[in-house]
Amino acid sequence: MQSSIERQREGIAIAKAKGLYKGRKRSLSTAQANDLRKRALAGEAKADLATAFGVSRETVYAYLRG
């Protein structure tokens, strides 16, 4: 008998193969992410960037990591 997690992983694999499971939508568009990186390199505070883009500081740091 399969465990719940095994059935879940199997279902996700099937959905991905069908193109139905795409994951979470990105918080920022590519243009916004580029603008965020440019402004961060210019020295703007991360908290101010988070407020300006409507995301958390952790999201700002995640975009800066790559």
Sequence and secondary structure as in RCSB ss.txt:
>XXXX:A:sequence
MQSSIERQREGIAIAKAKGLYKGRKRSLSTAQANDLRKRALAGEAKADLATAFGVSRETVYAYLRG
>XXXX:A:secstr
   HHHHHHHHHHHHHHHT       SS HHHHHHHHHHHHTT  HHHHHHHHTS HHHHHHHHH 
